[in-house]
Amino acid sequence: GAEQYIALLHSNGIKTMVKPQIWIWKGEFTGTLKMSSEANWKALEESYEDFILTYARLAETAGSELFCIGTELEQFVMMRPDFWKSLIAKVRKVYSGKLTYAANWDEYPNVPFWEDLDYIGIDAYFPLSEERTPTVALLKAGWQDHKEKIKSLYSTCSTPVLFTEFGYRSMDQNAWKPWLVDRHEEPVNLISQANATQAILEEFWTEDWFAGGYVWKWFVDHKKSGGEKDNRFTPQNKPAEKVLREFYKKY
């Protein structure tokens, strides 16, 4: 289970984040989740609080360094801010590590409780370029407006920034709408993935207000994952993996 995975990662010198996520239907976007009545909101809050506190206790027992209280729940967060403030306080009573929340790339400016957390968490699927194979320079140029807004938020609340998810599929136009998961027939483009990975690392990893990031997506069975014929998110056994390894060794 989760505790065994955390122990295995710790034994290899890797720090961990416990990030419980709710799954709606067949993978529907969670950001639009909202209730139609106060009774339904209360039922959701009771269930979600129990869910999160269960995993917060697990994270404490396992010694996980970081805990994420939610992922891409924009409507839930915006419509019920008092619940989230209360939840954060309750989590801190059972978990002694650092806390974050994983906001979607277009949600993070509106989250009302960043100052109550230890990190501003962003799932960094920002649109950067419509080119089939954008260069690193073009992608870095596409980052500038987004980066300034992120830095401005940090300056406002003095909470360091963490990319709770970042990654690109190895396919054409992968930096146009990086969040898309349904374009299964797109041709493989390993260069596009490597370039996008290099651009995000070069733009953020040396900033003193930036705390790091978690790659989406990395599978346990490395030898059987990814590869040169795979157009999905994982960088495993692709040129993007080499880019990541070089940066993570430096920083």
N, C-alpha and C positions, 0 to 999 in steps of 0.2 A: 504494500500500500504506500501511501504518501510518506509516512514516516521512514519506511525503508529506503525510498528514493532519496529523501533528504540526507539520511545517514550515509548513503553511498556517495552522494555528491560532496558532502563534507569530508569524507575520507580521502577524496581526491583534491581537496583544497579549494572547492568551489562553493561560493556563498549562494544562498537560495532565497527565493521569494515564493511564498504561498499565495496563489492568486485564484480563489474560487470564482467560477463563472456560472451563471445560469444559462440554460439552453432552452430556447423557445421553439416549439414545434419541430421543424426540420432545419433549424439554423436561422430562423428569422432574426432580423436585426433587433437587438435588445433596447436600442436607444429610443424606440417609439413606445415602449411598454408603459401603459398608464391605466388606471382603474376608472370605472364609470360611477362609483359611489364611494362615500366615506367608509361604509362597511367593508367594501372590497379593498380599499386602501389599507385599512387596519389589518385585514387578513393577510395581505401581501407583506406588510411591515413585520408582523409577528413571525411569519414563516421565514422571511429573509433574515431577520435578526437572529433567529435560532440557527439558521444555516451558516451565517458568518461567524457567530460566536463559537460554534462547534469547530470550525477550521482555525479560528484564532487560538483556541486552546491547544489544538493539535500543533500549530506552529510554535507555540510556547514550549510544549513538551519536547518537540523535536529540535528546538534551538534554531529555528529558521530566522535569518537576519532581518527579513522584510515581509510585511503582510499587506496585501491589497484588499481593501474593503469592498470593491465593486469594479465592474468593467462595463464601460459604454452604456450607462443607464441614464441618459440625458433627461428624459421626461420625468422619471422617478426622482432624480436629483433636484430638478428645477421646481417641481410641484410639491415636494415634501422635504424642504431643507431642514426643518426642525428634527425630523426623524434621523437624518444623517448626522446631525450634530450630536444627538443623543447616542447614536450607534457608535460613533467614534469614541465617546467617553466610556461606553461600556466595553469596547474592545480593549482600551488601554488598561482596564482593570484586570483583564485576564492575559494580556500579551505585553511583554516588556520591550519588544523590538521596535523597529521603525515602521511607520505606516504611510501608505499612499493610496491613491484611487486612480484607476486607469480610464481617463477621459478620451473619448474619440477626438480625432484631430480638429474637428470643427466645433467641439463641445467645450474644450478646456477653458476658453476665456470666461465662460459663464458659471463655472463651478463655484459655489458660495463658501466652501469650507477649506480652501487650500491652506490658510493660516493655521488650521487645526491639525494639519498633517505634517509629516517630515519631508515629503517630496511631492512636487507637482508631477503627476503621472500622465503621460500622453501616449496614446497609440498613434504612432507618427506616420499615418498614411496620407501625407499631404500631397496634393497634385503639383507636379513640378514641370512636366513637359509632355507635349503630344507627339514628339518624335518617336519613330520606331526604335532607334538606337541612339538615344541622346548621349552626348559626350559628358565627361565628368565636369568640364567647365560649364556647359549649358545647365546641367543639373544643379551645380552650386549657385549659379545665377538665379535659378528658380527657387532656391531656398531663402533668398535674402529677405523678402517681405515676411515670410513665415517666421524666420529666425528673429527678426526685430520685434515682432509681436510677442514671441515666447520670452525673449529677454526682458521686454517691458513688464510682463507679468511677474517675472522673478524680481525685478527691481521694486515692484509695488509691494510684494508680500515677503520678500527675502527668504523664500522657500526654494531650495535647489530643484532643478528639473531632471526628471528621469523619463526615458522612453520605455514605458512598460511593454510596448511592442514596437518593433520596426522590422521591415523586410520588404523584399520585392520579388515578384515571380520572375522566372527566367523565360520571358516571352517578349514579343514586340510590344511597344507602347506601355511598358510596365510601370512607368512613372506618371502616366496620365491620370488614371484612377487606380492607385495602388491597392485599394481595398477590395477590388473585384476578385471573386473566387470562382465565377461560373464560366469563364472563357476557356473551357477545357481543350478546345481544338486549335488554339492559337499556336503558331510555330515556335519552337524553342529558340530563345535568344540569350545565350549565356553571357555575351558581352554586355548587353543591356542590364542584366542583373548585377554583374560585377561593377559596372560604372556607377549605378545607383547606390550600391553599397559603399563604394569608395567615397562618393560625394557626401553622403550623410556622415560618415566617420570623419572626414576631413573638416567638415563644417562645425561639428559639435564637440568632438572628443577632447579638444584642447581648451575648451572654455571652462573657466573656474566655477561658473554657476551651473555647469552641467555635470550630472552624477553618473551617467552611463546609460546602458540600454540592454534590453532583452530581445534576442533575435527570434523572429517568427519565420520559420518553424524548424525545430531541431528534433529529430527522432532518435530513439534509444538505439535501434539497430543500425549503426552508422554504415556498415558495408552495403546494406540493401537499400539505403535511402538516397534519394536524389539521383545524381548522375547526369550525363550529357544528353540524355533523351527525355529528361523530366522538365516540365514547364511550370511546376508548382513553386511554392514559396521557399522550400528548404534550400539552403546554399550547399548542402552536403554533397561532396564529390563533384563540385563545380568550381569554376574559377573564383566565384564569390567567396568560397570557403577560405581560399588562400588570402584574400583581401582581409577577411575578418581575423584570421589567425595573426597576421602581421600587426594589425592595429591593437588587438587585445594583448599581445605580448608587450607592446610599447606602453599601453595605458592601463 
